[in-house]
């Protein structure tokens, strides 16, 4: 079994090339999320992958701290931000557990397509709460394994053992 960092580092180039599966839904999620934002907001995104969502949101807020476990994902994200001329994103490698936020608080925390990959979702939500300013928002969307078709629920553990899915 590959550890999550190793899995995502290896998968990063392929992940970066893959199109969004449902572009209309993705665009709708971006628009709904941006409807909450204010120009002076500070945002944290954990599990940012190759930075696409952070780059889309950056023009609508003051600053975003975008984090991911994979250094390779972040290299791609940084290049994409440079290519787009986006300067108000700081990319940082790490997990929500390992980040040293040094008392930083955020107006919004984004955890998109990540909760289903975490071992302790309840602890993660508690860390998110602690990272939010009073009145701040947590935006999340995530696949629910229990809602997957039976063959995927049975196949995922095998894929994980073979290093074809993150653990």
N, C-alpha and C positions, 0 to 999 in steps of 0.2 A: 504494500500500500504506500502510495506517495503521500507525504505530508502536504497540507493545503498550499503552503508557499511554493514548494517544488512543483506541484501540479499546475498552479496558476502561472508561475514563471515559464514553464514549458508551453503552456497553452496560449500565452499572451499573443504571439504573432498571428496564430490562427483565429483567436478571439477578435483581434483588431480588424481582421479582414471580413469577418462574418457580418452580414447585414442584420439589422433589427428585424425580428420575425414578424412583428405586427406594427408597422410604422404608424398607422392611424391611432392606435391605442397609445403608443409611446408619445406621439405628439400631443394627444389629449392629456396624458399624465403631466407632461412638461407644462402645458398651459394651466392646468388646475393648480399645480404647485406654484408656478409663478404668480398666480392670482393672490397668493398669500404674502408674497415677498414685498418688501419695501426697499427703496434704494440704499438705505443706511444699514441694512441687515448684514450680520456676520453669520455665515452658514458653515456647518460641518457636514461633510459627506463621508461616511465610512463604507469601505468596500466599493470604491469609485471605479475600479477596473481601469480601462484605458481613457477615462476622463470625459467621455462624451457628454454625460449629463451635467457635470460641473461646467463644462465649456458652454453648454446651452444656457445655463442659469447665470453665469458670471455677469453678463451685461445688465442684469436686473437687480443686482445686490452690490454691496460695498466690497465684500471679500468672502472667499470660500476656502476653507481648509479641506482638501480632498485627500483621503487616505486609502491605502490598500496594503494588503499583506505582501503583494508581489512587486518587487523592485522592477521587474521587466515590464509589468503593466504600467507602472508609473513612468518609466522611460518613454514609453509610447505616448502616454497622456501628456507629458511635458512637451514632447515634440508637437503634438496636435495643438496644444495651447499656443506654442510659439508660432506655428503656422497660421493660426487664426488671429494672432495679434492680441491675445488675451493675457493681461498682466495681473489680474486681481485674484489669481488662484495660487495657493501654496500647496504643493504636493508633498506628502510625507508618508514614508513607509511605516507600516505598523498596523496593529489591530486596535479596536476600541479599548481592549484591555491594556495594551502596552503604551498607548499614547500618554505623554506627559503634557497635559493641557494647562498645567501651572495656573489653575484658577480661571482659565478662559471660560467664558460662557457664551452661548450662541443663541441667536434668535430662532434658528431652525436647525434641526439635525435630520439628515437624509440617510436612510438605510434601505437602499433599493435592491431588490433581488439578492438579498444577503441573509435574511433571518433564517431561511430554511437550511442554510449551510452551517449554522452555529450550534454548538453543543448546549449552551445555556442561554436560551432566549430571554428568560425572565431576568437574569443578571444583566444581560445586554440592555434591556429596557430600563433597568434601574440606572445603569451608567448613562444612558441617554438622558434620563430625567435629571441627573446630576449635572449634565453638561448644558442644559437649557437654562436660559434666563427665565425669570418669572413671566408667564404668558407666552413662552416660546412654543414652537410646534415641532412635532416629530412626524415626518412623512416616510411611509414605508409601503412597499408593495413586494410581495414575495410569493413564490409558489408554495403550495401546501402539499406535502408528500401524500397525505391522506386523501387528497382530491385527485391524485393521479390514477390513471387506469392501472388495474391490477398487474399487468405485465411489466410496467415501469417500476412499480413498487418492489416487485420481485427481482428485477434486473439491476436496479441501482446498487445493491450491496455487492453483487458480482463485479460490476463495473468499477466500484471503489477498490476491491481487492486487486483488480488488474491494473489499477492506476489510470483508468479511463474516466473517472469521475472523482471529484474532490472528496476527502473524508471529513 
